[in-house]
Amino acid sequence: MQIAEMLAQMGGLSSMARELGVSEADARRGAEALLPTILGGLKNQAQGQSGGLEGLGGLLSKLGGGGLMDDVLASTPTNVAPGNDVLGQIFRSKDVSRAVAEQASATSGLDASLLRKMLPLLAMLATGLMAKQASGKSATPQSNGGLGGMLGGLLGGNGGGGGGGIGGLVAMLDTDGDGNPLNDLMRKMGK
């Protein structure tokens, strides 16, 4: 199952749409454009390539794990500070976050300013989902190999068919074929 589908089934995309005042279709398009790069950053964190914390497990523990997703699903306005903390850990620069939004705008047709607002919410949803899966609190299946394996499966589009959806977008954005479009974007920015 694709991560965007899991988030939609759990109500994450409708909560995000409500929070941002956009349609669910736009929230889904934005999520599908942004998630490959967010997951790429989380994959780097899991592999210890981002420096800082002791990998993805440390990041999830520091930020409250599954509670991040619950914050977005609540009907009250979301405090996006934890999502910005996640983005700070995985992208290490506001310039990278802006570039991610610009790139996602080009692929989704959505305004980059809207996508910049989506980024922290999606970071909270994705890390919350992974924390719940890692702790066994979710009914959705997870990949073997811990968090790194789960991220690899999500980036590779396991459960998707024929290169569509997020798996197809990852393939399109991943110019060096390593399964991580964030590395390509960082290289383009000279970081």
C-alpha positions as CSV (number, residue, x, y, z in Angstrom):
1,M,0.0,0.0,0.0
2,Q,1.3,3.5,-0.9
3,I,2.0,5.9,2.0
4,A,-0.4,8.5,0.5
5,E,-3.1,5.8,0.5
6,M,-2.4,4.9,4.1
7,L,-2.5,8.6,5.2
8,A,-5.8,9.0,3.3
9,Q,-7.4,6.0,4.9
10,M,-6.3,7.2,8.4
11,G,-7.8,10.6,7.7
12,G,-4.5,12.4,7.4
13,L,-5.1,13.9,4.0
14,S,-8.6,15.1,4.8
15,S,-7.3,16.7,8.1
16,M,-4.5,18.4,6.2
17,A,-6.9,19.6,3.5
18,R,-9.2,21.0,6.2
19,E,-6.2,22.7,8.0
20,L,-5.0,24.4,4.8
21,G,-8.4,25.1,3.3
22,V,-7.9,23.1,0.1
23,S,-9.7,20.2,-1.5
24,E,-8.7,16.6,-0.6
25,A,-7.7,16.1,-4.2
26,D,-5.2,19.0,-3.9
27,A,-4.0,17.6,-0.6
28,R,-3.4,14.3,-2.2
29,R,-1.6,15.8,-5.2
30,G,0.6,17.8,-2.8
31,A,1.3,14.8,-0.7
32,E,2.2,12.7,-3.7
33,A,4.6,15.4,-4.9
34,L,6.3,16.0,-1.5
35,L,6.4,12.6,0.1
36,P,9.2,11.1,-2.0
37,T,11.6,13.8,-0.9
38,I,10.4,13.7,2.8
39,L,10.8,9.9,2.8
40,G,14.2,10.3,1.1
41,G,15.3,12.6,4.0
42,L,13.9,10.1,6.5
43,K,15.8,7.3,4.8
44,N,19.0,9.3,5.0
45,Q,18.3,9.8,8.7
46,A,17.7,6.1,9.2
47,Q,21.0,5.3,7.5
48,G,22.8,7.8,9.6
49,Q,23.7,10.0,6.6
50,S,22.1,13.2,8.0
51,G,24.3,13.7,11.0
52,G,22.8,15.1,14.2
53,L,20.7,12.6,16.0
54,E,21.4,8.9,16.3
55,G,19.4,8.0,13.2
56,L,15.6,7.9,12.6
57,G,14.7,6.1,15.8
58,G,16.3,8.9,17.8
59,L,14.4,11.5,15.7
60,L,11.1,9.8,16.2
61,S,11.7,9.4,20.0
62,K,12.8,13.0,20.3
63,L,9.7,14.3,18.6
64,G,7.1,12.1,20.3
65,G,6.7,9.4,17.7
66,G,3.1,8.5,16.8
67,G,1.7,11.5,18.6
68,L,2.8,13.7,15.7
69,M,0.2,12.1,13.4
70,D,-2.4,12.4,16.1
71,D,-1.7,16.1,16.3
72,V,-2.5,16.6,12.7
73,L,-5.6,14.4,12.9
74,A,-7.1,16.4,15.7
75,S,-9.7,18.9,14.7
76,T,-8.0,21.9,16.3
77,P,-5.3,24.0,14.4
78,T,-2.1,22.1,14.3
79,N,1.1,23.3,16.0
80,V,3.5,22.7,13.1
81,A,6.7,23.3,15.1
82,P,7.4,19.6,15.5
83,G,7.0,19.2,11.7
84,N,9.4,22.0,11.2
85,D,11.8,20.2,13.6
86,V,11.5,17.1,11.4
87,L,12.2,19.1,8.3
88,G,15.2,20.8,10.0
89,Q,16.7,17.4,10.8
90,I,16.2,15.8,7.4
91,F,16.7,18.8,5.1
92,R,19.1,20.8,7.3
93,S,18.2,24.1,5.6
94,K,15.2,26.2,4.8
95,D,16.7,26.6,1.4
96,V,16.3,22.9,0.8
97,S,12.7,23.0,2.1
98,R,12.0,25.8,-0.4
99,A,13.6,23.9,-3.2
100,V,11.5,20.8,-2.4
101,A,8.4,22.9,-2.5
102,E,9.4,24.5,-5.9
103,Q,10.2,21.1,-7.4
104,A,6.9,19.7,-6.1
105,S,5.1,22.7,-7.5
106,A,6.5,21.9,-11.0
107,T,5.3,18.3,-10.8
108,S,2.0,18.8,-9.1
109,G,0.8,22.1,-10.6
110,L,0.1,23.4,-7.0
111,D,1.4,26.7,-5.8
112,A,4.8,26.5,-4.0
113,S,3.5,28.6,-1.1
114,L,0.8,26.0,-0.4
115,L,3.3,23.2,-0.7
116,R,5.6,25.0,1.8
117,K,2.6,25.0,4.3
118,M,2.0,21.3,3.6
119,L,5.6,20.2,4.2
120,P,5.6,20.3,8.1
121,L,2.1,18.7,8.2
122,L,3.2,15.9,5.9
123,A,6.5,15.4,7.9
124,M,4.4,15.0,11.0
125,L,2.0,12.6,9.4
126,A,4.8,10.5,7.8
127,T,6.9,10.3,11.0
128,G,3.9,9.6,13.1
129,L,2.8,6.8,10.8
130,M,6.3,5.3,10.9
131,A,6.5,5.5,14.6
132,K,3.1,3.8,15.0
133,Q,4.2,1.0,12.6
134,A,7.5,0.6,14.3
135,S,5.8,0.2,17.6
136,G,3.3,-2.2,16.2
137,K,0.3,0.1,16.9
138,S,-0.9,0.2,13.3
139,A,-2.9,-2.4,11.4
140,T,-1.1,-1.5,8.1
141,P,1.7,-3.9,7.0
142,Q,5.3,-2.8,7.3
143,S,8.3,-3.9,5.4
144,N,10.9,-6.2,6.9
145,G,14.2,-4.6,8.0
146,G,13.0,-2.1,10.5
147,L,12.5,1.6,9.8
148,G,15.1,1.6,7.1
149,G,13.4,-1.3,5.3
150,M,10.0,0.3,5.7
151,L,11.3,3.5,4.1
152,G,13.0,1.7,1.3
153,G,9.7,-0.1,0.6
154,L,7.7,3.1,0.6
155,L,10.2,4.9,-1.6
156,G,10.3,2.0,-4.0
157,G,6.5,2.0,-4.2
158,N,5.9,-1.5,-2.9
159,G,2.3,-2.3,-3.3
160,G,1.9,0.1,-6.2
161,G,1.7,-1.2,-9.7
162,G,3.2,-0.2,-13.0
163,G,5.2,2.8,-11.9
164,G,2.2,4.9,-11.0
165,G,1.6,7.0,-7.9
166,I,4.4,7.8,-5.5
167,G,6.7,5.0,-6.8
168,G,6.5,6.4,-10.3
169,L,7.2,9.9,-9.0
170,V,10.2,8.7,-7.1
171,A,11.6,7.1,-10.3
172,M,11.0,10.3,-12.2
173,L,12.7,12.5,-9.6
174,D,15.5,10.1,-8.7
175,T,18.0,10.9,-11.4
176,D,20.9,8.7,-10.1
177,G,18.6,5.7,-9.5
178,D,19.5,5.3,-5.8
179,G,15.9,5.4,-4.6
180,N,16.3,8.7,-2.9
181,P,15.3,11.9,-4.8
182,L,16.5,14.2,-1.9
183,N,20.1,13.3,-2.7
184,D,19.6,14.5,-6.2
185,L,18.0,17.8,-5.1
186,M,20.8,18.4,-2.6
187,R,23.4,17.8,-5.3
188,K,21.7,20.3,-7.6
189,M,21.8,22.8,-4.8
190,G,25.5,22.2,-4.2
191,K,24.8,21.0,-0.6
